[in-house]
Amino acid sequence: MSGAEANDLLALRLGIDRAGRTPIATQIAEQLTSRIASGVLEAGNRLPATKEVAEHLEVNVHTVRAAYAQLAADDVITMQRGSRAVVLGYDANTARSSRASAPTFMIGVMVPHFSDYYAEFLQAIAQSAEVEGWLPVICQTRQYETGTVARYLDQMVSRGVDGVIALHYETPDDIETTAVLAAAAELLPLVFVDSAPLDFGSRIAVDRVAGSLEATKHLLRHGHQRVAFISTPTGWSSGIELRDGYARALDEAGIKLDSDLVIAASDMSLDAGAKAAADLMLLNEPPDAVFCAGDILALGALRHLRDIQLRVPDDVAIMGYGELPFSSLAGPPLSSSRLPARELGELAVATLRDAIDDGERKEIGPIQTSLTIRRSCGSR
């Protein structure tokens, strides 16, 4: 990247709060560090001359020199002749240690993706964070894809966030992403909510086994004998735990588990739920009820059953898990094992506060789910 290109980047991205309490030089340094942490500026890129930046931002050249000096002291850039600066790269450990004594009252919140499913969680976190005087920074991790998680954590550490809440991290066997999270846990407090068990960070657990057991028992009590289970994708911790509860309910009812009735969705989407339901309905002995490891999967299953002219719940009963806000508007309204999203969001902020204050790792829960009974499972 040339100096001119970098200056164009500053023109688009670098906003200076002249009325803020933070010195302008520090604001410039923090903005540039964030760009380097995110990979927008890479090792070997040249920053514009201090005079160019000063003229563009309408600040004193000594202010920009102070910002560059701060970056050089943090080993983020190296200074060369003629006030030129070359990017060295980003070291999260160095960035964190240089800011450890100065809380920013910002926290990170990581979710697998943006959807209505997380609306109540995020609202509760935002409201509880406001009480603490915290600003939440919400990051969509693309189902905790390694590069995305690493980039966001580097950016958040570079901004000096005081801690991070991670919702629904499901794949502890993903060695690379788990290593990235473990490294972050060495630098700042992490709280995992309804996630896989890990040997680092605090965790708020949900009793998925009990929730699945209760949901499957409800279907069995309605007289259904061939209850199928559409799981989360293979390798997700929630799928393993929910399957355990499903299998236990069958066992307690004296029904042998039929492996043909257990199918893992390819992803958490309407199409994946519809495809799983289609596969189940093609069996020689199709199910008369389906428990789905997510409302989004259940809604997809409902769509497919409607497409093939099967009636819900008369021909096939459907039960979801997690309860999306609009599940009550489905046709018929969807029954679900409901997560206490508000309680989990409030607990997440309280647990992060404790972790920031005392540095202790905590295990909280298991938090119980509750059945929301509607017409899709045969109740009226």
N, C-alpha and C positions, 0 to 999 in steps of 0.2 A: 504494500500500500504506500503510495507516495505521500509527501507532506500535504499536498493540496487535497488528496482524497481524504486524509485524516481530518483536515480542517473542515471539509464538507460534512464529515461525520459529526464533528463538534457542532456545526451549525444546525444540524437536525436534532441532535440528541442531548447536548449539554445544557441543562437549564440551571441557572444560578439564582438562588434565593437570596437576594441582596438584603432582605429585611430579616433573615433568619439569624439565630443565635450562633450557628456554626460559622467559623471564619470562611471567607470565600475561597481561600487557598485550599482549605480542607475539603470544601464542597467540590472543587475542581478535581482534586486528587481522588476523592471517593467515586465520582462519576467515571473517571478514566479507569480506575481499578475495576469497577463493575464491567466496563466494556472489555477489559482484558480477561477478566474471570469468565465472561460469557463466550469468549472466543471471537468476538467481533474484531478486536485488535489482537494479532498473533505475535509470537516471538519473532523478532527480526523486523517488524514494522517500525517505521520512523514516525515519531510524533511531529507536529508542526513546530516551528521555532517559537520560543516564548513570546517574541514580539508579535508574531502573527496571531497567536491565541489571545494575547492581551488586547490587540486592536479589535479583534472580532467580538470579544466579550465585553469590551469597553471597561476594562479594569487595568490597574497599574501593572506594568511588566514585572515588578518585583513580586506581585501576588502570584503570578503564574510561575515565576522562578521558585517561589516557596512551595507551590504545589508539586512541581517537578522534583524538588529536593526531598519532599516527603515521600514521593514514589520511589526515588532512588534509595532513600533510607530503608524502605520496605523491600528493596531488591526486586521491585516490579519493573523498573527501567534502569538504563545506564546512560549517563550523560556523556556526550561527545563534544568535540570542539565546535564552536559556533552556536552554542546553546541548543544543539540538536539532541534529541533523546531517542533511544532505541529500546523497544519493548523486549524485556528479558523473559517474560512469562508470568505465571501466577502460582504462588505457593500458599495454600489455604492456612497452613500452620503459621507462617509468618504474618499473614494478614490478620488472623485471629489474635495472635499474641500482642500485636501492636495496638489492638482496640479492646483488649479484654477488660480493662478497668473502666471503660466508658459505656454504660448501657445505652442502647438506642431506642428502647421501648418499641421496637419492631419485632414481630415474630413471623416465622414462615409457616405456611399451611400447605401441605402437599396432598393432592387427591389424584386418583388414577386417571380420571377424565372429568370434563365438565358435563354434568347432566342434572336433571331435576332430582335425581336420587340423593344428591348431596346438598340440596337447597336448605333443608332443615338443620343438618349438621353445621353448615357454614354460617347460617344465621345465628345459631346458638354460640358458635365460636366468636363471631364478630361482636355480639352483644356482651359476652363475658369479657372479651379482650378490651372492649371500651371501658368497662368498669375498672380494669387494671391500668388503663391509660396506654394500652398497647395498640399499635397499628398492625393488623394482619396482612401479610403479603401472600396471596393465594397462587399456587403453581400447579398447572395441569401436567402430570408426569408421563402421559401416554402409556398408561398401565405400568409405570415404574420402569420404563426403558432406561438402560444404563446410562447412555450418553446424556439423556434429558435430565435424569436425576443428578448426575455429576455437575452438569452446567448450572442447574438451579441452585444446588447447594453451594457451589463456588461463588455464585452471585450473591447469595444470601449471606455467606460468611464475609464476603468483601464489603457488604453493607453493614456488617456488625450486628445481625439479628441476634436477639437474646436467647432464642430457642426455636425449635421446629416441632410442629405436630404433623404426623403422617397418618392419613386415613387409608385403611384397607391395603396394606402391603401384604400380598398373598403368596409370594413366591420366594421363600427363604433359600430354596435350592438354586436360585439364580445367583451363582457365586459372585459374578462381577458387580451386580447391583447391591447385593448384601455387603460386599466389601466396601463399596462407596459409602453406604449408610453407616457402617461400622467406623470408618475413618472420620465421618462427620461427628459421630457420637463422642469421639475423643476430643472434639473441639467445642461442642456446645450441647446443651440438653436436648434430647429427642424424646418425644412421647408418641408411641404407636397406638392407634385406636382401632379396635376390631381387626387386628392384623395377626399374622403368623407369629408364633413365639420365637424370640431371638434372645441371644445372650448379651445384649446391650440395649440401652435405652429403657425408659419406663413403658409400661404396657397397660392398656385398659382392655380387658378381655370380655367378649360376649359369649354366653353359653350357647353356642351353635348346636351342640349335640342335643341339649334339652329342647331347644326351639324346634329342631327337626323331628325329634321324638313326639312332641306334642302335636305338630302339624300332621304327621303321618297317622298317629292314633286317631285324630279327628276324622280323617278320611276312612279309616278302617271301621270306626264306630257307625259310619253311614252305610255299612254293609259292603263296601268295596273290597274285593279279594285280590285283584291284580293292580296293585298300586305301583306305578313307575316313578322313577326319579331322574329328572334332568339336572345334571350336576354343573357346577362351574367348570371352566376348562381344566384339562388334566394338569396336575401339579399344583393347583391352587389349594391352600390350606383349608379354605372354607368348604370346598367340595369334599375333602376327606372327613371333616368333622360332621358336616350335614349328612353324609352317607352313613356315618356311624349311628346317628340318631335314627335315621330311616331304617337301617338294618335291625336296630334294637327293637323298634316298634313292631316290625314284622315278626321278630323272634318271640316277643311277648304275646303276640296274637296267635302263635303256633303256625305261622306261614313261612315256608321256606323261601329265602331270597332267590329270585330268578335273575341271573346276571343279564339276560336279554332285556330286562326292564330298567336297567341302569345305563344311562348314556350321558357322556360328557359333551356339553355344548362347545362349539369351536371358539366362541367368544361370548361376551355379555351383550347381546343385541337381539332385536326383534327377529331378524332373519335367522339367527342361530337357534332361537327358541322354536321357530316354525320348522326349521330343518330337523331338529331333534324330535319334535312331535310327529313329523311326517315319517321318520324312520320307525318310531314306535308303532304307529298305526298300520305299518306294512307287515308287522309280525303276524304269524299264523294265529296267535292268540293275543290280540292287542290289549292294552290296559283299559280298565274302566275308571281309573283315576290317575292323575299325574301331580306329583309334588315337584316344584321347580325351585332351584337354588337362587332365585332372583325374580322379582316381579317382571323385569324386562323380558326374561325367558318365558314366563307364564303368559304374558301378553302376546308374545309371538306364537306360543302354542295355541292360545285362543283363536288367533287369526287363522292359523292353518285348519283347525277343527271347523271353523265357520266356513272356510273355503271348500272343504270336502263334505259339507252338509251334515256334520255331526252336531248334535245339540249339547250344550253345556248348561247345566250339569246332568241332564237326563241320560245322555249317552256316555259322556266322559266328564268327571269332576276335575276341577283344576284348583291347586293351591300354590300361592307364591311365597316369596321370602323377602323381607326387607321393606316392603310397602313403599312404592312410589307414590307421590302426592296425588296423581291422577288415576290410581288403580280403582278407586271407587266409581270412576266414570266409564269403566270398561263395560262391554256388553256380553255377558252379564257382569255386574260388579265383582271384582276379584277379591277372594279371600287371601289372607297373607299372614305370615308370622312377622310381626312388626318389631323392628329395631327401635329402641328408645333414643332416637337421634338427638333430641334436645338434651337429654340427660348426658349422653356421651360427649356432646360438644362442650357442655359446661364442665364436665369432669376433666376433659382434655386440657382446658385452660387452667383449672385448679391444680392439676397434676404438673403441668409445665411450670406454674408459679412455684410449687414446692421444689421442683428440680432445680430451678434457677436459684432459689434461696439457699437450699441445703446440699445440692449436688447428689442427693441420694436417688438410687434407682428403685422404682416401686412397681409392684404388680397389683393391679386393682381389678376386682371382679371375681368370678364371672358375673356380668350383668345379664339379667334375664330378658328374653323377648316375650311378647304376648300375642295371642291369636286375635286377628281381626276377621270376624266371620261375615261373609257376604254370600251372594247367591251362587257363585261359581263352584262351590264345593257341595251344593245341595241344601244348604241352610237358607231359610227364608225369613 
